[in-house]
Amino acid sequence: MDIKIRKASPLQTKTACLVVGVYEKGFAEQLYKELDQQLGGLLHKAQRNGEFTGKKGEQILFQPTGQLPAERVLLVGLGSRTEGTLDGIRQAAGSAMQLLASKKFGQVVYALPLCAVKKTDSAARIQATAEGLLLAGYRYDRFLSEKIKGSRKLPQTVTLLIDNAREKPACESALRRAQQLCGAVALARDLVNTPGNIKSPAYLAEQARAASAASTLSCKVLGLKELGREGFGALLGVAQGSVREPQLIVLEHKGGGKAHAPVVLVGKGVVFDAGGISLKPAEKMDEMKMDMAGGAAVIGTLLATALLELPINLVGIVPAVENLPSGTAYRPGDILTSLSGQTIEVLNTDAEGRLILADALTYAKRYAPEMVIDLATLTGACIIALGHHATAVLGNDQKLVAALLHAGEESGERLWQLPLWDDYDQQIKSEVADVKNTGGRPAGTITAAAFLKKFAGEFRWAHLDIAGTAWRDQDQPYIPRGGTGVGVRLLVAFLQDMAGRSDRTAL
């Protein structure tokens, strides 16, 4: 899909389809008055009948009879102008692209960047529009026949309109950023959507190496022997039920000064999770290929950071394993000795993500990090608490949590903070080991984070539970069903904000 930027009037632009955004109560503006006149009053009629009022998510497609250069006009509702955001533009662009793909238009024009959003410029609106249409255009079609792929076709050319030619260079830079960022999100989605018969820990490591080769990242991988020598007892305990050997993937971006401590990202990389001896129910077990979405987000974020050349030092750590039941699998009641030396009583082998993260968090200390953020599809309890609309965030540093919450609002990947009081530590206290790997059903998301806190040590740390946001069963405005790639845009927004600060202690 070729995306261009052009200064032009929407109503004088020749195209197969013109996409126009409309705020509620915005029909009195000159553009919409002229459009209604060109449409012979159809827009006013649709508004009067309640068929299209500009509410968020509404769409209506007109087919002018020669009055406009555009063969069709698609109006997309933006909701209240006072509540307009860049994510609203992103969503409108995405929902429009979903319709356009089904109609197989070869060339379309978006006038969405012309819609005013408080405290934004044309470049920001160009980037939001481009992100929306690119993210919505994604499909995992690797295993589909050509005939089925052909039932949906993206436009060959998309033109984004601006109203000031002097802004074109800045807008073109914003478009490039959107393309680089969305390419990294697509990689994360591809990794999540790849089926379990292909996606081994070694496969995940291969994809990390490929991302490294396509950028300035450096990559190293620790295999079974190295992990054994180092003492990754918790990670190896989880991995021992599968014939596929575990891997510890480490990616580095050195964009900051040598004196600057790195930010470390840790992502859960369970390539398939059957639950181990504590076997999961058969229903929806097929979706457990997505249990490495945290690792996918880390790989995608590192790639985006390198492509965007962010002036920051960043390390990504992905412990990659497969959790299966077998004669060699670890058992409920086992006691594992972690890399930190702390012992862990295993009560449930399906609480495996926190075990591999524990060793990865300990390993992160070797980089003397400025801060550590981990991402994991960790608990079903998070879905019960927050549904599929928000990621849970917990941590030991409120400034870090606040910065992540802000990045969530900015990127549209929203977070909600849960408490992490010391009171919850009692639920994971073991009588036979230093800690047990589950605190039971009450406050399951919080006690999982309380477990991780014991391995985060003294560094600034935040935990993101993406169990409810990493996968979609239905299409959303710019999130097709399947792996969402959640975390990449969130973390890039966070890192961009961090890189722009002269005083990082305020973060």
C-alpha positions as CSV (number, residue, x, y, z in Angstrom):
1,M,0.0,0.0,0.0
2,D,1.6,3.2,-1.2
3,I,0.7,6.2,1.1
4,K,1.2,9.8,-0.2
5,I,0.7,13.2,1.3
6,R,-0.9,16.0,-0.8
7,K,-2.2,19.5,-0.2
8,A,-5.7,19.6,-1.9
9,S,-9.3,20.4,-1.3
10,P,-11.3,17.3,-0.4
11,L,-14.2,18.2,-2.6
12,Q,-11.9,18.8,-5.6
13,T,-10.0,15.5,-5.4
14,K,-10.6,12.7,-7.9
15,T,-10.6,9.3,-6.2
16,A,-12.5,6.1,-6.0
17,C,-13.5,6.9,-2.5
18,L,-13.1,10.0,-0.3
19,V,-13.0,9.5,3.5
20,V,-14.2,12.4,5.5
21,G,-14.4,12.7,9.3
22,V,-17.4,14.4,11.0
23,Y,-17.8,15.5,14.5
24,E,-21.2,15.5,16.2
25,K,-22.9,18.9,15.7
26,G,-20.3,19.7,13.1
27,F,-22.5,19.7,10.1
28,A,-22.8,23.6,10.0
29,E,-19.1,23.9,9.0
30,Q,-18.5,25.1,5.5
31,L,-17.0,21.8,4.2
32,Y,-20.0,19.8,5.1
33,K,-22.4,22.5,3.8
34,E,-20.7,22.3,0.4
35,L,-20.6,18.5,0.5
36,D,-24.3,18.4,1.3
37,Q,-25.0,20.7,-1.6
38,Q,-22.9,18.5,-3.9
39,L,-24.8,15.5,-2.7
40,G,-28.2,17.1,-3.3
41,G,-29.1,17.3,0.4
42,L,-28.4,13.6,1.1
43,L,-26.1,14.4,4.1
44,H,-28.8,16.7,5.7
45,K,-31.4,14.0,5.1
46,A,-29.2,11.3,6.7
47,Q,-28.6,13.6,9.7
48,R,-32.3,14.4,10.1
49,N,-33.3,10.8,9.9
50,G,-30.7,9.8,12.5
51,E,-29.0,7.6,9.9
52,F,-25.7,9.4,10.4
53,T,-25.2,12.0,13.2
54,G,-21.4,11.9,13.6
55,K,-21.4,9.7,16.6
56,K,-18.2,7.8,17.2
57,G,-18.0,4.7,15.0
58,E,-20.8,5.6,12.7
59,Q,-20.3,5.3,8.9
60,I,-22.3,6.1,5.8
61,L,-21.3,5.6,2.2
62,F,-22.6,7.9,-0.5
63,Q,-22.3,7.4,-4.3
64,P,-22.5,10.8,-5.9
65,T,-24.0,11.0,-9.4
66,G,-21.3,13.1,-11.0
67,Q,-21.5,16.1,-8.7
68,L,-18.0,15.4,-7.2
69,P,-14.7,14.2,-8.6
70,A,-14.9,11.4,-6.0
71,E,-16.8,8.4,-7.1
72,R,-17.9,7.6,-3.5
73,V,-17.8,9.5,-0.2
74,L,-17.4,7.7,3.1
75,L,-18.3,9.7,6.2
76,V,-16.9,8.5,9.5
77,G,-18.2,9.7,12.8
78,L,-15.7,11.1,15.3
79,G,-18.0,11.7,18.3
80,S,-17.9,14.9,20.4
81,R,-15.5,17.6,19.3
82,T,-14.6,18.5,22.9
83,E,-13.6,14.9,23.5
84,G,-11.7,14.5,20.2
85,T,-8.3,12.7,20.4
86,L,-5.6,11.4,18.2
87,D,-6.8,7.9,19.0
88,G,-10.3,8.9,17.8
89,I,-8.6,9.8,14.4
90,R,-6.7,6.5,14.6
91,Q,-9.9,4.5,15.2
92,A,-11.8,6.3,12.4
93,A,-9.0,5.7,9.9
94,G,-9.0,2.0,10.9
95,S,-12.7,1.4,10.7
96,A,-12.7,3.1,7.3
97,M,-9.9,0.9,6.0
98,Q,-11.8,-2.2,7.1
99,L,-14.8,-1.2,4.9
100,L,-12.5,0.0,2.0
101,A,-10.7,-3.4,1.9
102,S,-14.0,-5.2,1.6
103,K,-15.0,-2.9,-1.3
104,K,-11.7,-3.4,-3.1
105,F,-11.2,0.2,-4.0
106,G,-7.8,0.7,-5.7
107,Q,-7.2,4.3,-4.8
108,V,-8.6,6.3,-1.8
109,V,-8.2,9.7,-0.3
110,Y,-8.3,10.4,3.5
111,A,-9.4,13.9,4.6
112,L,-9.2,12.8,8.2
113,P,-5.9,14.7,8.9
114,L,-7.9,17.9,8.3
115,C,-10.1,17.3,11.3
116,A,-9.1,19.5,14.2
117,V,-7.9,17.9,17.5
118,K,-6.9,20.1,20.4
119,K,-3.2,20.5,21.0
120,T,-2.1,18.7,17.8
121,D,-0.6,19.7,14.5
122,S,-1.0,18.3,11.0
123,A,2.0,15.9,11.5
124,A,0.4,14.3,14.6
125,R,-2.9,13.8,12.8
126,I,-1.1,12.4,9.7
127,Q,0.7,9.9,12.0
128,A,-2.5,8.9,13.8
129,T,-4.4,8.5,10.4
130,A,-1.5,6.4,8.9
131,E,-1.3,4.3,12.0
132,G,-5.0,3.6,12.0
133,L,-5.2,2.5,8.3
134,L,-1.9,0.5,8.5
135,L,-2.9,-1.3,11.6
136,A,-6.4,-2.0,10.3
137,G,-5.0,-3.3,7.0
138,Y,-3.1,-6.1,8.8
139,R,-4.2,-9.7,8.3
140,Y,-2.4,-12.9,9.2
141,D,-2.9,-14.7,5.8
142,R,0.3,-16.8,5.6
143,F,-1.6,-20.1,5.4
144,L,-4.6,-18.9,3.3
145,S,-5.0,-19.9,-0.4
146,E,-4.6,-17.1,-3.0
147,K,-8.4,-17.3,-3.8
148,I,-9.4,-16.6,-0.2
149,K,-6.8,-13.9,0.1
150,G,-8.3,-12.2,-2.9
151,S,-11.7,-11.8,-1.2
152,R,-10.2,-8.8,0.7
153,K,-7.9,-6.3,-1.1
154,L,-6.3,-3.2,0.3
155,P,-6.2,0.0,-1.7
156,Q,-3.0,0.2,-3.9
157,T,-2.7,4.0,-3.2
158,V,-3.9,6.1,-0.2
159,T,-3.5,9.8,-0.2
160,L,-3.6,11.8,3.0
161,L,-4.7,15.4,2.7
162,I,-3.2,18.5,4.4
163,D,-4.2,22.1,4.0
164,N,-0.7,23.8,4.2
165,A,2.1,22.8,1.8
166,R,4.7,24.2,4.2
167,E,3.8,21.4,6.6
168,K,4.5,18.6,4.1
169,P,8.1,17.8,5.2
170,A,7.1,17.4,8.8
171,C,4.0,15.3,7.7
172,E,6.2,13.1,5.6
173,S,8.5,12.5,8.5
174,A,5.5,11.6,10.7
175,L,4.3,9.2,8.0
176,R,7.7,7.4,8.0
177,R,7.5,7.1,11.8
178,A,4.0,5.6,11.5
179,Q,5.2,3.1,8.9
180,Q,8.2,2.0,11.0
181,L,6.1,1.7,14.1
182,C,3.3,-0.2,12.4
183,G,5.9,-2.5,10.8
184,A,7.1,-3.4,14.3
185,V,3.6,-4.0,15.5
186,A,2.9,-6.2,12.5
187,L,6.0,-8.3,13.4
188,A,4.7,-8.7,17.0
189,R,1.3,-9.7,15.6
190,D,2.8,-12.2,13.2
191,L,4.8,-13.8,16.1
192,V,1.7,-14.2,18.2
193,N,-0.4,-15.5,15.3
194,T,2.2,-18.1,14.2
195,P,0.8,-21.6,15.1
196,G,2.5,-23.8,17.7
197,N,3.7,-26.4,15.3
198,I,6.0,-23.8,13.8
199,K,6.6,-21.5,16.8
200,S,9.2,-23.2,18.9
201,P,11.6,-21.3,21.3
202,A,14.2,-21.6,18.6
203,Y,11.9,-20.1,16.0
204,L,11.3,-17.1,18.3
205,A,15.1,-16.7,18.6
206,E,15.4,-16.9,14.8
207,Q,12.9,-14.1,14.4
208,A,14.8,-12.0,16.9
209,R,18.0,-12.5,15.0
210,A,16.2,-11.5,11.8
211,A,15.0,-8.3,13.5
212,S,18.6,-7.7,14.5
213,A,19.9,-8.2,11.0
214,A,17.3,-5.8,9.6
215,S,18.3,-3.0,12.0
216,T,21.1,-1.8,14.3
217,L,20.1,-4.2,17.1
218,S,22.5,-6.7,18.6
219,C,21.2,-10.1,19.5
220,K,22.5,-13.0,21.6
221,V,20.7,-16.2,22.6
222,L,21.4,-18.5,25.5
223,G,20.6,-22.1,24.9
224,L,19.9,-25.1,27.1
225,K,23.6,-25.7,28.2
226,E,24.2,-22.0,28.9
227,L,21.0,-21.7,30.9
228,G,22.0,-24.7,32.9
229,R,25.5,-23.4,33.7
230,E,24.0,-20.0,34.7
231,G,21.5,-21.6,37.1
232,F,18.1,-20.7,35.5
233,G,16.4,-23.2,37.6
234,A,12.9,-21.8,37.4
235,L,12.9,-21.4,33.6
236,L,14.4,-24.8,33.1
237,G,11.8,-26.3,35.4
238,V,9.0,-25.0,33.2
239,A,10.8,-26.1,30.0
240,Q,11.6,-29.7,31.0
241,G,8.2,-31.0,29.9
242,S,8.9,-30.2,26.2
243,V,11.4,-31.7,23.8
244,R,11.8,-28.2,22.4
245,E,14.8,-26.6,24.2
246,P,14.4,-23.3,25.9
247,Q,16.1,-20.1,24.8
248,L,16.9,-16.8,26.5
249,I,16.8,-14.1,23.8
250,V,18.6,-10.8,24.5
251,L,18.3,-7.8,22.1
252,E,20.1,-4.5,22.7
253,H,19.7,-1.0,21.2
254,K,22.6,1.4,22.1
255,G,21.1,4.8,21.1
256,G,22.1,6.7,24.3
257,G,25.3,7.7,25.9
258,K,27.7,5.2,27.4
259,A,27.1,6.7,30.8
260,H,23.3,6.2,30.6
261,A,22.0,3.0,32.3
262,P,19.6,1.1,30.0
263,V,15.9,0.6,30.3
264,V,15.3,-3.2,30.3
265,L,12.1,-4.8,28.9
266,V,11.3,-8.4,29.8
267,G,8.6,-10.3,27.9
268,K,7.1,-13.7,28.7
269,G,7.8,-16.1,25.8
270,V,5.8,-19.2,26.4
271,V,5.4,-20.3,22.8
272,F,2.6,-22.7,23.7
273,D,1.0,-23.2,27.1
274,A,-1.0,-26.4,27.7
275,G,-0.7,-25.8,31.4
276,G,1.8,-28.6,32.0
277,I,0.6,-31.3,34.5
278,S,-2.1,-28.8,35.6
279,L,-3.6,-29.3,32.2
280,K,-5.8,-26.5,30.8
281,P,-9.4,-27.3,29.5
282,A,-9.5,-28.2,25.8
283,E,-11.8,-25.2,25.0
284,K,-9.8,-22.4,23.5
285,M,-6.5,-24.1,24.2
286,D,-5.7,-23.4,20.6
287,E,-5.3,-19.8,21.5
288,M,-2.5,-20.6,23.9
289,K,-0.1,-20.0,21.0
290,M,-0.4,-16.4,22.1
291,D,1.1,-16.9,25.5
292,M,4.3,-15.4,24.2
293,A,2.7,-12.0,23.4
294,G,4.8,-10.3,26.0
295,G,8.0,-11.5,24.3
296,A,6.6,-10.5,20.9
297,A,5.9,-7.0,22.2
298,V,9.5,-6.8,23.5
299,I,11.0,-7.9,20.1
300,G,8.7,-5.5,18.3
301,T,9.5,-2.6,20.6
302,L,13.3,-3.1,20.2
303,L,12.9,-3.1,16.4
304,A,10.8,0.0,16.5
305,T,13.2,1.8,18.8
306,A,16.1,0.9,16.5
307,L,14.3,2.0,13.3
308,L,13.1,5.2,14.9
309,E,16.7,5.8,16.2
310,L,15.5,6.8,19.7
311,P,18.4,8.3,21.7
312,I,18.1,5.7,24.5
313,N,19.8,2.6,25.7
314,L,17.4,-0.3,25.7
315,V,17.7,-4.1,26.5
316,G,15.0,-6.6,25.7
317,I,15.0,-10.0,27.4
318,V,12.7,-12.8,26.3
319,P,12.7,-16.1,28.2
320,A,11.2,-18.6,25.6
321,V,9.9,-22.0,26.6
322,E,7.0,-24.4,25.9
323,N,4.8,-25.7,28.8
324,L,3.6,-29.2,28.1
325,P,2.7,-32.3,30.1
326,S,4.9,-35.3,29.7
327,G,6.9,-37.8,31.7
328,T,9.6,-35.3,32.2
329,A,7.4,-32.3,33.1
330,Y,7.7,-30.5,36.4
331,R,5.0,-31.4,38.9
332,P,2.8,-29.6,41.5
333,G,4.7,-29.9,44.8
334,D,8.1,-29.6,43.1
335,I,10.5,-27.0,44.6
336,L,12.7,-25.1,42.1
337,T,15.8,-23.0,42.8
338,S,15.7,-19.8,40.8
339,L,18.6,-17.9,39.3
340,S,18.4,-15.5,42.3
341,G,18.9,-18.4,44.7
342,Q,15.4,-18.1,46.1
343,T,13.4,-21.4,46.2
344,I,9.9,-21.7,44.7
345,E,7.2,-24.1,45.7
346,V,5.2,-25.1,42.6
347,L,1.5,-25.4,43.5
348,N,0.2,-25.1,39.9
349,T,2.3,-25.8,36.8
350,D,-0.1,-23.5,34.8
351,A,1.4,-20.6,36.8
352,E,4.5,-20.9,34.7
353,G,4.9,-17.4,33.3
354,R,5.9,-15.9,36.6
355,L,8.6,-18.6,37.0
356,I,10.4,-17.8,33.7
357,L,10.0,-14.1,34.4
358,A,11.5,-14.5,37.8
359,D,14.8,-15.8,36.3
360,A,14.7,-13.1,33.5
361,L,14.2,-10.3,36.1
362,T,17.2,-11.6,38.0
363,Y,19.2,-11.8,34.8
364,A,18.2,-8.1,34.1
365,K,20.2,-7.0,37.1
366,R,23.4,-7.7,35.2
367,Y,22.7,-4.6,33.0
368,A,22.5,-2.3,36.1
369,P,19.2,-1.0,34.6
370,E,17.7,2.5,35.1
371,M,14.3,0.7,35.3
372,V,12.7,-2.6,34.3
373,I,9.3,-3.2,32.7
374,D,7.9,-6.6,32.1
375,L,5.0,-7.7,29.9
376,A,3.1,-11.0,30.2
377,T,-0.1,-12.7,29.4
378,L,0.1,-13.7,33.0
379,T,-3.4,-14.2,34.6
380,G,-6.9,-15.1,33.6
381,A,-7.9,-13.0,36.7
382,C,-6.8,-9.9,34.8
383,I,-9.5,-10.6,32.2
384,I,-12.1,-11.0,34.9
385,A,-11.0,-7.7,36.5
386,L,-10.6,-5.5,33.4
387,G,-12.0,-7.5,30.5
388,H,-10.4,-6.9,27.1
389,H,-10.3,-3.1,27.3
390,A,-7.3,-2.4,29.5
391,T,-3.9,-3.8,30.5
392,A,-3.2,-4.0,34.3
393,V,-0.2,-2.1,35.5
394,L,1.5,-2.6,38.9
395,G,4.9,-1.6,40.2
396,N,7.1,-0.5,43.0
397,D,7.6,3.1,41.6
398,Q,4.6,5.4,41.3
399,K,6.3,7.8,38.9
400,L,7.1,5.0,36.5
401,V,3.6,3.7,36.7
402,A,2.2,7.2,36.1
403,A,4.4,7.7,33.0
404,L,3.2,4.3,31.6
405,L,-0.5,5.4,32.3
406,H,0.2,8.6,30.4
407,A,1.7,6.6,27.5
408,G,-1.3,4.4,27.5
409,E,-3.7,7.3,27.0
410,E,-1.4,8.8,24.3
411,S,-1.1,5.5,22.3
412,G,-4.6,4.3,22.8
413,E,-3.3,1.1,24.6
414,R,-4.9,2.0,27.9
415,L,-3.7,0.8,31.3
416,W,-5.4,0.6,34.7
417,Q,-3.4,0.5,37.9
418,L,-4.0,-2.2,40.6
419,P,-2.6,-2.0,44.1
420,L,0.5,-3.9,45.2
421,W,0.4,-3.6,48.9
422,D,2.6,-5.7,51.1
423,D,-0.5,-7.3,52.6
424,Y,-0.8,-9.5,49.4
425,D,2.6,-11.1,50.2
426,Q,1.0,-13.3,52.8
427,Q,-0.9,-15.2,50.0
428,I,2.3,-16.4,48.4
429,K,4.1,-17.3,51.6
430,S,5.3,-21.0,51.5
431,E,5.9,-23.3,54.5
432,V,8.5,-25.3,52.6
433,A,10.2,-22.8,50.3
434,D,11.0,-19.1,50.1
435,V,7.8,-18.4,48.1
436,K,5.1,-20.3,46.3
437,N,4.1,-19.7,42.7
438,T,0.4,-19.0,43.3
439,G,-1.7,-17.3,45.9
440,G,-5.0,-18.9,44.9
441,R,-8.0,-17.3,43.2
442,P,-8.4,-14.1,45.3
443,A,-6.6,-11.1,43.8
444,G,-4.8,-13.4,41.3
445,T,-3.4,-10.6,39.1
446,I,-2.0,-8.8,42.2
447,T,-0.5,-11.9,43.8
448,A,1.2,-12.8,40.6
449,A,2.8,-9.3,40.6
450,A,3.7,-9.7,44.2
451,F,5.6,-12.9,43.3
452,L,7.5,-11.0,40.6
453,K,8.3,-8.1,43.0
454,K,10.4,-10.6,45.0
455,F,12.7,-11.0,42.0
456,A,12.6,-7.4,40.8
457,G,14.9,-6.4,43.7
458,E,15.6,-2.8,44.4
459,F,15.4,-1.4,40.8
460,R,12.5,0.6,39.6
461,W,10.0,-1.9,38.2
462,A,6.6,-2.1,36.6
463,H,4.6,-5.1,35.5
464,L,2.0,-5.1,32.7
465,D,-0.5,-8.0,32.6
466,I,-1.7,-8.1,29.0
467,A,-3.8,-11.3,29.3
468,G,-6.9,-9.4,28.3
469,T,-5.5,-7.2,25.6
470,A,-3.0,-9.4,23.7
471,W,-5.7,-11.3,21.7
472,R,-9.1,-10.4,20.1
473,D,-11.8,-12.8,19.0
474,Q,-13.5,-10.0,16.9
475,D,-12.2,-7.1,14.8
476,Q,-11.9,-3.7,16.4
477,P,-11.4,-0.4,14.6
478,Y,-7.7,-0.9,14.0
479,I,-7.1,-4.2,15.7
480,P,-8.1,-7.2,13.5
481,R,-8.9,-10.5,15.3
482,G,-6.0,-12.5,16.6
483,G,-2.8,-11.2,18.0
484,T,-3.0,-7.4,18.7
485,G,0.6,-6.6,19.1
486,V,-0.3,-4.7,22.3
487,G,2.6,-3.1,24.1
488,V,4.7,-2.0,21.2
489,R,3.0,1.4,20.6
490,L,2.6,1.9,24.3
491,L,6.3,1.3,25.1
492,V,7.5,3.3,22.1
493,A,5.3,6.3,23.3
494,F,6.8,5.8,26.8
495,L,10.4,5.6,25.5
496,Q,9.9,8.6,23.3
497,D,8.7,10.7,26.2
498,M,11.5,9.4,28.3
499,A,14.2,10.2,25.7
500,G,12.9,13.8,25.4
501,R,13.3,14.5,29.1
502,S,16.4,16.2,30.4
503,D,15.6,15.1,34.0
504,R,14.7,11.4,34.0
505,T,14.4,11.4,37.8
506,A,11.1,13.2,37.4
507,L,9.8,10.2,35.5
